[in-house]
Amino acid sequence: MTSNVETIAGYEKDRLTTSGAARLKRLPDVTINGALFYHFQYEKDRTWNDSYATVTEDGEQQITVNWDFNKSDIDRKGANALIAKVMPTFERL
């Protein structure tokens, strides 16, 4: 499964780089309820952005969770705090 996550992370990094994601960084992979996710963090002119993804157990489907916050509504620390509360509730059904 790790290699599948690495493969989709590579595609996502390329997509984000070409779409103008500023301050793009890959954060450590996280395991949430048994599912290994990659995690990218970046920003655009008006938004804070985080992208997480994993694959199904059979490796056939990608599951993506994207977070986009308006900078005028919340700071990065607040966005991180909200993500940290919600992401642990993920369950692969």
MOPAC internal coordinates of N, CA, C and O (Angstrom, degrees):
PM7 1SCF
backbone

  N    0.0000 0     0.00 0     0.00 0    0    0    0
  C    1.4488 1     0.00 0     0.00 0    1    0    0
  C    1.5255 1   110.97 1     0.00 0    2    1    0
  O    1.2310 1   120.50 1   144.11 1    3    2    1
  N    1.3268 1   116.66 1   -35.89 1    3    2    1
  C    1.4601 1   119.90 1  -179.54 1    5    3    2
  C    1.5221 1   111.08 1   -56.28 1    6    5    3
  O    1.2310 1   119.97 1   136.89 1    7    6    5
  N    1.3384 1   117.66 1   -43.11 1    7    6    5
  C    1.4586 1   119.42 1  -178.56 1    9    7    6
  C    1.5196 1   111.47 1   -65.95 1   10    9    7
  O    1.2310 1   119.77 1   146.62 1   11   10    9
  N    1.3457 1   118.04 1   -33.38 1   11   10    9
  C    1.4606 1   120.25 1   176.08 1   13   11   10
  C    1.5214 1   111.09 1   -65.52 1   14   13   11
  O    1.2310 1   120.37 1   139.05 1   15   14   13
  N    1.3273 1   116.90 1   -40.95 1   15   14   13
  C    1.4598 1   120.66 1   177.97 1   17   15   14
  C    1.5254 1   109.84 1   -65.53 1   18   17   15
  O    1.2310 1   120.17 1   139.53 1   19   18   17
  N    1.3226 1   117.28 1   -40.47 1   19   18   17
  C    1.4622 1   120.69 1   177.96 1   21   19   18
  C    1.5301 1   111.19 1   -63.23 1   22   21   19
  O    1.2310 1   120.24 1   140.68 1   23   22   21
  N    1.3177 1   117.16 1   -39.32 1   23   22   21
  C    1.4651 1   121.24 1   179.40 1   25   23   22
  C    1.5181 1   111.05 1   -63.37 1   26   25   23
  O    1.2310 1   120.24 1   131.28 1   27   26   25
  N    1.3387 1   117.14 1   -48.72 1   27   26   25
  C    1.4629 1   118.35 1  -178.99 1   29   27   26
  C    1.5234 1   111.54 1   -70.21 1   30   29   27
  O    1.2310 1   120.19 1   150.65 1   31   30   29
  N    1.3348 1   117.24 1   -29.35 1   31   30   29
  C    1.4715 1   119.95 1   176.09 1   33   31   30
  C    1.5251 1   110.25 1   -64.68 1   34   33   31
  O    1.2310 1   120.43 1   141.40 1   35   34   33
  N    1.3245 1   116.78 1   -38.60 1   35   34   33
  C    1.4644 1   120.15 1   177.55 1   37   35   34
  C    1.5136 1   112.06 1   -62.53 1   38   37   35
  O    1.2310 1   120.40 1   136.46 1   39   38   37
  N    1.3352 1   116.84 1   -43.54 1   39   38   37
  C    1.4638 1   120.99 1   177.48 1   41   39   38
  C    1.5243 1   111.07 1   -63.30 1   42   41   39
  O    1.2310 1   120.77 1   137.80 1   43   42   41
  N    1.3291 1   116.13 1   -42.20 1   43   42   41
  C    1.4631 1   120.16 1  -179.04 1   45   43   42
  C    1.5284 1   111.11 1   -66.05 1   46   45   43
  O    1.2310 1   120.14 1   139.32 1   47   46   45
  N    1.3134 1   117.33 1   -40.68 1   47   46   45
  C    1.4694 1   119.77 1   178.23 1   49   47   46
  C    1.5208 1   110.46 1   -60.52 1   50   49   47
  O    1.2310 1   120.20 1   135.74 1   51   50   49
  N    1.3240 1   117.22 1   -44.26 1   51   50   49
  C    1.4652 1   120.81 1   177.84 1   53   51   50
  C    1.5222 1   111.05 1   -61.00 1   54   53   51
  O    1.2310 1   120.40 1   135.86 1   55   54   53
  N    1.3387 1   116.83 1   -44.14 1   55   54   53
  C    1.4629 1   121.23 1  -179.41 1   57   55   54
  C    1.5227 1   110.93 1   -63.21 1   58   57   55
  O    1.2310 1   120.33 1   135.07 1   59   58   57
  N    1.3229 1   116.98 1   -44.93 1   59   58   57
  C    1.4591 1   120.90 1  -179.10 1   61   59   58
  C    1.5266 1   111.31 1   -66.40 1   62   61   59
  O    1.2310 1   120.45 1   139.66 1   63   62   61
  N    1.3128 1   116.75 1   -40.34 1   63   62   61
  C    1.4624 1   120.76 1   179.97 1   65   63   62
  C    1.5259 1   110.94 1   -61.55 1   66   65   63
  O    1.2310 1   120.34 1   136.81 1   67   66   65
  N    1.3236 1   116.96 1   -43.19 1   67   66   65
  C    1.4641 1   119.97 1  -178.49 1   69   67   66
  C    1.5221 1   112.86 1   -77.83 1   70   69   67
  O    1.2310 1   120.04 1   162.92 1   71   70   69
  N    1.3495 1   117.53 1   -17.08 1   71   70   69
  C    1.4681 1   119.62 1  -179.56 1   73   71   70
  C    1.5287 1   112.60 1   -92.98 1   74   73   71
  O    1.2310 1   120.10 1  -175.29 1   75   74   73
  N    1.3251 1   117.41 1     4.71 1   75   74   73
  C    1.4546 1   120.52 1   174.39 1   77   75   74
  C    1.5144 1   116.07 1    88.98 1   78   77   75
  O    1.2310 1   119.99 1  -157.22 1   79   78   77
  N    1.3199 1   117.63 1    22.78 1   79   78   77
  C    1.4654 1   120.02 1   177.58 1   81   79   78
  C    1.5280 1   109.36 1   -66.73 1   82   81   79
  O    1.2310 1   120.68 1   -56.59 1   83   82   81
  N    1.3150 1   116.30 1   123.41 1   83   82   81
  C    1.4658 1   121.22 1   179.80 1   85   83   82
  C    1.5294 1   109.90 1   -92.28 1   86   85   83
  O    1.2310 1   120.72 1   -28.65 1   87   86   85
  N    1.3089 1   116.23 1   151.35 1   87   86   85
  C    1.4630 1   122.93 1   178.37 1   89   87   86
  C    1.5393 1   111.93 1    51.61 1   90   89   87
  O    1.2310 1   121.39 1  -140.83 1   91   90   89
  N    1.3057 1   114.95 1    39.17 1   91   90   89
  C    1.4674 1   120.61 1  -179.60 1   93   91   90
  C    1.5172 1   110.25 1   -67.01 1   94   93   91
  O    1.2310 1   121.27 1   -52.19 1   95   94   93
  N    1.3297 1   115.17 1   127.81 1   95   94   93
  C    1.4578 1   118.99 1   174.53 1   97   95   94
  C    1.5182 1   109.30 1  -142.74 1   98   97   95
  O    1.2310 1   121.88 1   -36.60 1   99   98   97
  N    1.3101 1   114.00 1   143.40 1   99   98   97
  C    1.4538 1   119.06 1   175.23 1  101   99   98
  C    1.5184 1   107.75 1   -94.17 1  102  101   99
  O    1.2310 1   121.45 1   -58.17 1  103  102  101
  N    1.2998 1   114.84 1   121.83 1  103  102  101
  C    1.4540 1   121.02 1   177.69 1  105  103  102
  C    1.5313 1   108.60 1   -90.19 1  106  105  103
  O    1.2310 1   120.01 1   -13.80 1  107  106  105
  N    1.3251 1   117.59 1   166.20 1  107  106  105
  C    1.4718 1   118.83 1  -179.41 1  109  107  106
  C    1.5261 1   112.13 1   -57.34 1  110  109  107
  O    1.2310 1   121.22 1   -34.78 1  111  110  109
  N    1.3293 1   115.28 1   145.22 1  111  110  109
  C    1.4583 1   120.09 1   174.03 1  113  111  110
  C    1.5241 1   108.67 1   -59.36 1  114  113  111
  O    1.2310 1   120.91 1   -29.17 1  115  114  113
  N    1.3303 1   115.87 1   150.83 1  115  114  113
  C    1.4579 1   120.99 1   178.67 1  117  115  114
  C    1.5263 1   109.41 1  -128.46 1  118  117  115
  O    1.2310 1   121.11 1   -35.08 1  119  118  117
  N    1.3170 1   115.47 1   144.92 1  119  118  117
  C    1.4621 1   120.45 1   174.32 1  121  119  118
  C    1.5170 1   107.77 1  -106.08 1  122  121  119
  O    1.2310 1   121.38 1   -57.11 1  123  122  121
  N    1.3293 1   114.97 1   122.89 1  123  122  121
  C    1.4588 1   121.47 1  -179.08 1  125  123  122
  C    1.5204 1   107.79 1  -122.91 1  126  125  123
  O    1.2310 1   120.91 1   -64.24 1  127  126  125
  N    1.3225 1   115.87 1   115.76 1  127  126  125
  C    1.4604 1   121.77 1  -178.97 1  129  127  126
  C    1.5252 1   112.14 1    48.07 1  130  129  127
  O    1.2310 1   120.72 1  -136.05 1  131  130  129
  N    1.3213 1   116.24 1    43.95 1  131  130  129
  C    1.4618 1   122.12 1   175.67 1  133  131  130
  C    1.5153 1   115.65 1    86.87 1  134  133  131
  O    1.2310 1   119.61 1   175.15 1  135  134  133
  N    1.3212 1   118.36 1    -4.85 1  135  134  133
  C    1.4681 1   121.81 1  -179.98 1  137  135  134
  C    1.5326 1   109.66 1  -103.49 1  138  137  135
  O    1.2310 1   120.43 1   -53.76 1  139  138  137
  N    1.3222 1   116.78 1   126.24 1  139  138  137
  C    1.4635 1   122.17 1   178.21 1  141  139  138
  C    1.5244 1   109.55 1   -84.50 1  142  141  139
  O    1.2310 1   120.32 1   -56.84 1  143  142  141
  N    1.3314 1   117.00 1   123.16 1  143  142  141
  C    1.4662 1   123.33 1   180.00 1  145  143  142
  C    1.5250 1   110.04 1  -115.36 1  146  145  143
  O    1.2310 1   120.42 1   -38.02 1  147  146  145
  N    1.3394 1   116.80 1   141.98 1  147  146  145
  C    1.4589 1   118.88 1   163.17 1  149  147  146
  C    1.5204 1   106.62 1   -83.31 1  150  149  147
  O    1.2310 1   120.34 1   -15.68 1  151  150  149
  N    1.3374 1   116.96 1   164.32 1  151  150  149
  C    1.4635 1   121.38 1  -179.76 1  153  151  150
  C    1.5264 1   109.68 1  -144.81 1  154  153  151
  O    1.2310 1   121.06 1   -61.37 1  155  154  153
  N    1.3354 1   115.58 1   118.63 1  155  154  153
  C    1.4588 1   121.85 1   172.31 1  157  155  154
  C    1.5171 1   108.38 1  -111.04 1  158  157  155
  O    1.2310 1   121.20 1   -36.35 1  159  158  157
  N    1.3361 1   115.32 1   143.65 1  159  158  157
  C    1.4545 1   121.30 1   175.62 1  161  159  158
  C    1.5192 1   107.16 1  -128.25 1  162  161  159
  O    1.2310 1   120.85 1   -42.90 1  163  162  161
  N    1.3449 1   115.98 1   137.10 1  163  162  161
  C    1.4611 1   120.70 1  -178.43 1  165  163  162
  C    1.5144 1   108.42 1  -160.57 1  166  165  163
  O    1.2310 1   121.37 1     0.16 1  167  166  165
  N    1.3065 1   114.99 1  -179.84 1  167  166  165
  C    1.4593 1   119.07 1   176.03 1  169  167  166
  C    1.5078 1   110.47 1  -143.26 1  170  169  167
  O    1.2310 1   121.76 1   -20.98 1  171  170  169
  N    1.3118 1   114.25 1   159.02 1  171  170  169
  C    1.4587 1   122.39 1   172.70 1  173  171  170
  C    1.5216 1   105.95 1  -121.76 1  174  173  171
  O    1.2310 1   119.62 1     1.26 1  175  174  173
  N    1.3158 1   118.33 1  -178.74 1  175  174  173
  C    1.4590 1   120.88 1  -175.60 1  177  175  174
  C    1.5225 1   113.11 1   -50.14 1  178  177  175
  O    1.2310 1   120.26 1   133.77 1  179  178  177
  N    1.3189 1   117.10 1   -46.23 1  179  178  177
  C    1.4643 1   120.59 1  -173.33 1  181  179  178
  C    1.5228 1   114.23 1  -114.30 1  182  181  179
  O    1.2310 1   120.02 1  -179.59 1  183  182  181
  N    1.3382 1   117.58 1     0.41 1  183  182  181
  C    1.4689 1   118.81 1  -173.90 1  185  183  182
  C    1.5209 1   113.52 1  -134.35 1  186  185  183
  O    1.2310 1   121.85 1   -29.26 1  187  186  185
  N    1.3447 1   114.07 1   150.74 1  187  186  185
  C    1.4646 1   123.50 1   166.14 1  189  187  186
  C    1.5271 1   104.85 1   -94.50 1  190  189  187
  O    1.2310 1   119.85 1   -40.86 1  191  190  189
  N    1.3144 1   117.88 1   139.14 1  191  190  189
  C    1.4564 1   120.20 1  -176.07 1  193  191  190
  C    1.5225 1   111.55 1  -136.27 1  194  193  191
  O    1.2310 1   121.42 1   -38.49 1  195  194  193
  N    1.3281 1   114.90 1   141.51 1  195  194  193
  C    1.4528 1   121.94 1   173.03 1  197  195  194
  C    1.5218 1   107.37 1  -134.87 1  198  197  195
  O    1.2310 1   120.88 1   -39.46 1  199  198  197
  N    1.3128 1   115.92 1   140.54 1  199  198  197
  C    1.4605 1   121.67 1   179.24 1  201  199  198
  C    1.5214 1   108.64 1  -130.19 1  202  201  199
  O    1.2310 1   121.26 1   -55.44 1  203  202  201
  N    1.3153 1   115.20 1   124.56 1  203  202  201
  C    1.4620 1   122.80 1   176.73 1  205  203  202
  C    1.5261 1   107.14 1  -119.96 1  206  205  203
  O    1.2310 1   119.93 1   -33.65 1  207  206  205
  N    1.3288 1   117.74 1   146.35 1  207  206  205
  C    1.4664 1   119.35 1   172.93 1  209  207  206
  C    1.5152 1   110.20 1  -155.06 1  210  209  207
  O    1.2310 1   121.76 1   -27.66 1  211  210  209
  N    1.3132 1   114.23 1   152.34 1  211  210  209
  C    1.4490 1   123.87 1   175.36 1  213  211  210
  C    1.5194 1   107.56 1  -141.74 1  214  213  211
  O    1.2310 1   120.57 1     1.38 1  215  214  213
  N    1.3027 1   116.52 1  -178.62 1  215  214  213
  C    1.4651 1   121.38 1   175.79 1  217  215  214
  C    1.5235 1   108.87 1  -124.54 1  218  217  215
  O    1.2310 1   121.14 1   -22.83 1  219  218  217
  N    1.3218 1   115.43 1   157.17 1  219  218  217
  C    1.4581 1   119.91 1   176.59 1  221  219  218
  C    1.5229 1   109.26 1   -66.52 1  222  221  219
  O    1.2310 1   120.58 1   -17.24 1  223  222  221
  N    1.3175 1   116.49 1   162.76 1  223  222  221
  C    1.4632 1   120.60 1  -176.90 1  225  223  222
  C    1.5190 1   112.83 1   -57.45 1  226  225  223
  O    1.2310 1   120.15 1   147.58 1  227  226  225
  N    1.3408 1   117.31 1   -32.42 1  227  226  225
  C    1.4674 1   120.01 1   179.09 1  229  227  226
  C    1.5300 1   112.14 1   -82.66 1  230  229  227
  O    1.2310 1   120.43 1   175.98 1  231  230  229
  N    1.3423 1   116.79 1    -4.02 1  231  230  229
  C    1.4584 1   121.00 1   178.22 1  233  231  230
  C    1.5138 1   114.52 1    76.01 1  234  233  231
  O    1.2310 1   120.15 1  -171.20 1  235  234  233
  N    1.3135 1   117.32 1     8.80 1  235  234  233
  C    1.4636 1   121.46 1  -174.70 1  237  235  234
  C    1.5222 1   114.77 1   -90.53 1  238  237  235
  O    1.2310 1   119.95 1   154.56 1  239  238  237
  N    1.3333 1   117.70 1   -25.44 1  239  238  237
  C    1.4648 1   121.13 1  -175.37 1  241  239  238
  C    1.5239 1   110.77 1  -127.15 1  242  241  239
  O    1.2310 1   121.45 1   -32.58 1  243  242  241
  N    1.3102 1   114.84 1   147.42 1  243  242  241
  C    1.4594 1   121.11 1   176.38 1  245  243  242
  C    1.5224 1   108.82 1  -101.77 1  246  245  243
  O    1.2310 1   120.81 1   -42.03 1  247  246  245
  N    1.3182 1   116.05 1   137.97 1  247  246  245
  C    1.4610 1   122.24 1   175.43 1  249  247  246
  C    1.5239 1   106.54 1  -115.06 1  250  249  247
  O    1.2310 1   120.47 1   -58.70 1  251  250  249
  N    1.3332 1   116.70 1   121.30 1  251  250  249
  C    1.4586 1   121.85 1  -176.04 1  253  251  250
  C    1.5177 1   110.49 1  -121.17 1  254  253  251
  O    1.2310 1   121.00 1   -42.53 1  255  254  253
  N    1.3242 1   115.69 1   137.47 1  255  254  253
  C    1.4629 1   122.45 1   174.10 1  257  255  254
  C    1.5201 1   106.52 1  -123.74 1  258  257  255
  O    1.2310 1   120.64 1   -63.64 1  259  258  257
  N    1.3259 1   116.39 1   116.36 1  259  258  257
  C    1.4630 1   121.45 1   179.01 1  261  259  258
  C    1.5232 1   109.72 1  -113.05 1  262  261  259
  O    1.2310 1   121.60 1   -43.77 1  263  262  261
  N    1.3130 1   114.54 1   136.23 1  263  262  261
  C    1.4597 1   122.07 1   177.78 1  265  263  262
  C    1.5196 1   108.37 1  -116.63 1  266  265  263
  O    1.2310 1   120.51 1   -51.27 1  267  266  265
  N    1.3307 1   116.63 1   128.73 1  267  266  265
  C    1.4705 1   122.82 1   177.00 1  269  267  266
  C    1.5267 1   107.57 1  -132.69 1  270  269  267
  O    1.2310 1   120.56 1   -59.78 1  271  270  269
  N    1.3207 1   116.54 1   120.22 1  271  270  269
  C    1.4601 1   122.41 1  -178.97 1  273  271  270
  C    1.5201 1   109.60 1  -121.10 1  274  273  271
  O    1.2310 1   120.33 1   -45.57 1  275  274  273
  N    1.3231 1   116.97 1   134.43 1  275  274  273
  C    1.4563 1   120.48 1   174.76 1  277  275  274
  C    1.5198 1   109.12 1   -69.80 1  278  277  275
  O    1.2310 1   120.79 1   -51.48 1  279  278  277
  N    1.3186 1   116.09 1   128.52 1  279  278  277
  C    1.4656 1   120.43 1   179.69 1  281  279  278
  C    1.5230 1   112.20 1   -61.64 1  282  281  279
  O    1.2310 1   120.28 1   151.75 1  283  282  281
  N    1.3272 1   117.07 1   -28.25 1  283  282  281
  C    1.4639 1   119.84 1   179.95 1  285  283  282
  C    1.5266 1   112.00 1   -73.51 1  286  285  283
  O    1.2310 1   119.85 1   164.17 1  287  286  285
  N    1.3338 1   117.89 1   -15.83 1  287  286  285
  C    1.4576 1   121.93 1  -178.54 1  289  287  286
  C    1.5280 1   114.30 1   -99.52 1  290  289  287
  O    1.2310 1   120.44 1   153.00 1  291  290  289
  N    1.3384 1   116.76 1   -27.00 1  291  290  289
  C    1.4615 1   119.99 1  -173.06 1  293  291  290
  C    1.5331 1   108.74 1  -155.21 1  294  293  291
  O    1.2310 1   120.53 1   -33.73 1  295  294  293
  N    1.3332 1   116.60 1   146.27 1  295  294  293
  C    1.4625 1   118.85 1   176.17 1  297  295  294
  C    1.5349 1   109.11 1   -88.82 1  298  297  295
  O    1.2310 1   120.18 1    -7.61 1  299  298  297
  N    1.3124 1   117.27 1   172.39 1  299  298  297
  C    1.4654 1   121.14 1  -176.75 1  301  299  298
  C    1.5281 1   111.17 1   -61.13 1  302  301  299
  O    1.2310 1   120.38 1   140.23 1  303  302  301
  N    1.3188 1   116.88 1   -39.77 1  303  302  301
  C    1.4586 1   120.37 1   179.87 1  305  303  302
  C    1.5325 1   110.80 1   -61.81 1  306  305  303
  O    1.2310 1   120.36 1   138.57 1  307  306  305
  N    1.3152 1   116.91 1   -41.43 1  307  306  305
  C    1.4550 1   121.15 1   178.00 1  309  307  306
  C    1.5228 1   112.04 1   -66.74 1  310  309  307
  O    1.2310 1   120.75 1   139.89 1  311  310  309
  N    1.3299 1   116.18 1   -40.11 1  311  310  309
  C    1.4645 1   120.31 1   177.27 1  313  311  310
  C    1.5230 1   110.15 1   -61.92 1  314  313  311
  O    1.2310 1   120.68 1   134.68 1  315  314  313
  N    1.3252 1   116.30 1   -45.32 1  315  314  313
  C    1.4716 1   120.39 1   178.55 1  317  315  314
  C    1.5298 1   111.59 1   -60.04 1  318  317  315
  O    1.2310 1   120.72 1   139.60 1  319  318  317
  N    1.3281 1   116.22 1   -40.40 1  319  318  317
  C    1.4602 1   120.50 1  -179.32 1  321  319  318
  C    1.5272 1   111.21 1   -65.27 1  322  321  319
  O    1.2310 1   120.24 1   138.76 1  323  322  321
  N    1.3128 1   117.15 1   -41.24 1  323  322  321
  C    1.4583 1   120.92 1   178.99 1  325  323  322
  C    1.5352 1   110.95 1   -65.61 1  326  325  323
  O    1.2310 1   120.61 1   134.92 1  327  326  325
  N    1.3263 1   116.44 1   -45.08 1  327  326  325
  C    1.4687 1   120.81 1   177.94 1  329  327  326
  C    1.5244 1   110.06 1   -59.37 1  330  329  327
  O    1.2310 1   120.68 1   136.57 1  331  330  329
  N    1.3342 1   116.31 1   -43.43 1  331  330  329
  C    1.4658 1   121.01 1  -178.18 1  333  331  330
  C    1.5339 1   111.81 1   -62.93 1  334  333  331
  O    1.2310 1   119.91 1   153.02 1  335  334  333
  N    1.3270 1   117.78 1   -26.98 1  335  334  333
  C    1.4625 1   120.52 1   177.81 1  337  335  334
  C    1.5235 1   112.11 1   -79.75 1  338  337  335
  O    1.2310 1   120.26 1   144.44 1  339  338  337
  N    1.3244 1   117.11 1   -35.56 1  339  338  337
  C    1.4602 1   120.57 1  -171.50 1  341  339  338
  C    1.5281 1   113.31 1   -91.83 1  342  341  339
  O    1.2310 1   119.68 1   139.22 1  343  342  341
  N    1.3187 1   118.21 1   -40.78 1  343  342  341
  C    1.4773 1   119.73 1  -175.13 1  345  343  342
  C    1.5329 1   113.54 1   -56.73 1  346  345  343
  O    1.2310 1   118.53 1   142.64 1  347  346  345
  N    1.3264 1   120.40 1   -37.36 1  347  346  345
  C    1.4738 1   119.00 1   179.36 1  349  347  346
  C    1.5400 1   114.03 1   -62.97 1  350  349  347
  O    1.2310 1   119.89 1   167.22 1  351  350  349
  N    1.3216 1   117.82 1   -12.78 1  351  350  349
  C    1.4597 1   120.33 1   179.78 1  353  351  350
  C    1.5379 1   112.17 1   -84.54 1  354  353  351
  O    1.2310 1   120.22 1   175.87 1  355  354  353
  N    1.3323 1   117.19 1    -4.13 1  355  354  353
  C    1.4766 1   120.38 1   179.92 1  357  355  354
  C    1.5155 1   110.54 1   -60.33 1  358  357  355
  O    1.2310 1   120.95 1   -43.93 1  359  358  357
  N    1.3204 1   115.79 1   136.07 1  359  358  357
  C    1.4622 1   121.52 1   172.27 1  361  359  358
  C    1.5213 1   108.36 1  -136.31 1  362  361  359
  O    1.2310 1   121.11 1   -49.94 1  363  362  361
  N    1.3094 1   115.49 1   130.06 1  363  362  361
  C    1.4650 1   120.71 1   175.77 1  365  363  362
  C    1.5237 1   106.94 1   -83.34 1  366  365  363
  O    1.2310 1   120.58 1   -63.41 1  367  366  365
  N    1.3323 1   116.50 1   116.59 1  367  366  365
  C    1.4695 1   120.49 1  -177.11 1  369  367  366
  C    1.5106 1   111.21 1   -92.80 1  370  369  367
  O    1.2310 1   120.10 1   180.00 1  371  370  369

